[in-house]
């Protein structure tokens, strides 16, 4: 995506152990991870959406609790959240309502 730009970009999986990836054990590897995140974040022309999961289910079926990437704290204070956002507790109810409105 180097040099390309889109109106909207979604960056998902911004969790500790994923970003930076747990295998980035050297300063050079961590610097490369940071560069890749920078590229992802700067591809958005107008709208950038970043997310992380509080828990994930592994391929073996085990549920693992997750924490946000430590790099997200560097973005705090530099981002603006939309006023039209659905708060997390209300999101499940909203999705259920949307599914019900679609019918069988």
N, C-alpha and C positions, 0 to 999 in steps of 0.2 A: 504494500500500500504506500510505499515511499513516494512522496510527491503528490499522491492522489488525495482528493477531499470529497466528502459526501455531505449532504444537508444534515443527515442524522446518522449518528454512530452509537451503537450499543456495545459496551464492554462489560462482559459478564464473567463471573468466577473470580472476582477480586478478593480472594481469600488467602489467609496466611497459609503458606505451603504451596499455593498455586502461583501467587504473585507476591514476592519472587518465588519461583519454583524451588522446592526444597533441595533440589540437586545443585543449585547455584551455590557451591561451597567456597568459591574463591572470590576475592574482590573484583576480579575481571568478569567473572560469570555474573555476579550480582549487578555490576555496572551495565552489562549487556541486557539483563532483565529490565533494569530501569529505563534503558534506552528504548526497548521494545514497547514498554508501557507508555512512554512519552509519545512515540509514534502513533500508537493506537488512540491516545487521548487527543492528539492534535489533528486527527483526520476529520474531525467534525467541524463543519462550516457554521452550523446554526444550533444544533441540538446534540448534546452528549448525555447519554444515559449510562450510569455505572451501577453495577449490582454485585451482591455477594449473597451466598446462601447461609442460613444459620445452621442447617444440617443437610447432609447429603447421604444418599443410600449408595453403597458401593456395589460392585458387580456381584459380590457374594451375598448381598441382601442385608448387610450390616449397616446401621445408621450411625453416622459419624457427626458429632457436633463440630461446627466450624467457627472461626473468628475472622473478622475482616482483615484484609491485608494491612500490615503496619504502614504501608505507603499511602493509604487513604488519609491518614492524619495529616500528611503534608498538603493535601488538597483542601482541608477544612479552612474555612474563612475565605477561600478563593472561588467557591462555588455558590450557585444560587439554586434553591429548590423551587420547583413550580408550585404555585398556589393551588393548582388543580390536581395535585397528587392525592391518591387515595392512601390514607394511613394504613399501615400493615394490618392492624386488627380488623379493619373494615374491608380489606381486599378480598378475603375469603368469602365473605357474605356477598360482596358485589359480583364475584365470579359465579357463585351459586345462582344468584338472580339472573345473570346473563345466560347461563346454561339453561335454566328453567324457561326463559323467554324464547329459547330456540326450539323448544318442544322436543318430542321423541324422535 
